[in-house]
Amino acid sequence: MPNENKPINKGDIVETEIESLAFGGKGIGRYEGLTLFVEGVVPGQTVRCEITKLKKRFAEARCIEIVTHAKDEQTPLCEHFGTCGGCLHQDIKYTAQAYWKGRQVCETLQRIGKIAEETPGMGNEAHPSPLEYGYRNKMEFSFHGIGDSLKLGFKRRGSETDVLNIHSCPLLPEPCADIPALVRDYCASTGVGTYRHNKGGYWRKLVVRYSHSNGEIMIHLLTGPAKSHHTIKGLAKLLSDHLPQLKSFVHSTRKGRADLATGERLISLTGKEFITETLTRSDGTEVSYRITPNSFFQTNSKGAEILYRKSVELAAPKADDVVWDLFCGSGGIGMFMAKDVGEMIGIEVSEESVRSAKENARLNGLENTIYIVGNLASAKGLPEDLPRPDMVIVDPPRSGVPDPSLQRLIELEPDRILYISCNPSTLARDVEKIGGNYKLERFAAVDMFPHTSHIESVALLTKTV
């Protein structure tokens, strides 16, 4: 406990050594019996920090001075680091990022999922991304303001509304580097404001997609439904003149209040309806995916190869396996594995994603795949004669597998569950929930998002009863 003669208060300045990196990106230090969670630090540093939140057993703090530097520090590449809400760890060498992210997954599985320390995969660092910068195949930018004050970029760190103007971003592939500045300058010149910024406001989101396998670029501009569509034609020409790799320019509108980068109504399309990304399997064969404006695809293509290869390795699929691929999106890992199994059945609630998955199956010449619009938690929409799965793949959102779907999964009694997760906390929670029926056999962490706090995991669970 803190020294009773001198109690710690909010606003106090204390000195601590940063011992490790917690999931979410904060450094962990100690002071007078308290665990300190400190923003903006590197393990190995000694820092002076200000207490911003105080609880009985822990406190949150912000760094105000580095007293001693750490061996894993590096100079951030981006001028916006520290104010942009995107990257958290550009000041940490990438090898150290992979080490700490691997530890975070292991510690979370032990603490929440009660996973034994000797489980294969525990103690390992995360498999690093092949690309440290320029790795993203999709980036979403937000608009804010009007005229010369128009901003296009990312949310400022700690803010839900304030947009930081970004001319470019080191996570963008080099061929896309000039796109944000080109779009921002053009949109500012129209004198039209952002959606809900003023009456008749228009601009909402800019989405840039890039294929790492063939260099194709798709630009998706989302606006409000106001009648300013005449301004778009000049932007499409400007981008086409500057970007020889631009294969698709999409304009869609969105009325909903939610700040999402998905269009509700297609207004115009110049060029192709999709770009194509191709991933290579461990045996050298390729799997191609058509990426449409609103479709989901892993945002790090080279990292996705690592994730999908590791998934196949852990799952050890058999030639006669029947596999159900839940939350299948437009194909993803299930399509990558389809050549190794007897039948692959993809289930997804989005009709658009299922149409895309069927098209991707035809593109790859896969005849052993079925894609169904449905929800595992409800029998509605699922054919009654579906064969029982030998293995089920789940790749849920950050919130994990909903309880009704988790219960239905147990009732299906597959021999194996391959769980791909973007949130180790919900992975550990779900593993603990089904612990009486399934055991986590082995797992791996894969870093798909260098310089951020995010980490992917893939875990194989085997039936115990």
Buried (B, 14 or more C-beta within 10 A) or exposed (E): EBEEEEEBEEEBEBEBBBEEBBBEBBBBBEBBEBBBBBBBBBBBBBBBBBBBEBEEEEBBBBBEEBEEEBEBBBEBBBEBBEBBBBBBBBBBBBEBBBBBBBBBBBBBBBEBBEBEEEBEBBEBBBBBBEBBBBBBBBBBBBBBBBEEEBBBBBBBBEEEEBBBBBBBBBBBBEBBBBBBBBBBEBBBBBEBBBBEBEEEBBBBBBBBBBBBBEEBBBBBBBBBBBEBBEBBEEBBEBBBEEBEBBBBBBBBBBEEEEBBBBBEEEBEBBBBEBBBBBBBBEEEEEBBBBBBBBBBBBBBBBBBBBBBBBBBBBBEBBEEBBBBBBBBBBBBBBBBBBBBBBBBBBBBEBEBBBBBBBBBBEBBEBEBBBBBBBBBBEEEEBEEEBEEBBBBBBBBEEEBBBEEBBBBBBEEEBBBBBBBBBBBBBBBBBBBBBBEBBBBBBBBBBBBBBBBBBBBBBBBBBBEE
